[in-house]
Amino acid sequence: MDDILKQIPEKQLDHKDTTSRLWKQNLYDFFVDKKMNNCLEIGTNSGWTSLWCSYFFNHIYTIEKLQRRYNYAKGICSSRDNITFIMGDAYDDNTYKSIPKDIDVIII
């Protein structure tokens, strides 16, 4: 996992909207020994957290409202087949219709 984490940008000026590597490592450390299957991420942004989570959750559902971020994140995560990208507004109930009810973790 260290090699994967090193490939993900650190939170800094160019990537100020992502979470830090330390936060991502802490997330992994907390969930690695738990049997969590599905994760919902509200606010995909660039997709770095989605990518990271795809290595220890069975499936990631991630919601993004802005088309350019949605497209960028899909490119970042193109090597992973366990991420479902949802173009939608997190404040609109219709956005959640295609998401299963058995979500174990929600990241906002």
Sequence and secondary structure as in RCSB ss.txt:
>XXXX:A:sequence
MDDILKQIPEKQLDHKDTTSRLWKQNLYDFFVDKKMNNCLEIGTNSGWTSLWCSYFFNHIYTIEKLQRRYNYAKG
ICSSRDNITFIMGDAYDDNTYKSIPKDIDVIII
>XXXX:A:secstr
 HHHHHHS  SSGGGTTS  HHHHHHHHHHHTTS   EEEEE  TTSHHHHHHTTTSSEEEEEE  HHHHHHHHH
HTTT SSEEEEES TT GGGGTTS S   EEE 
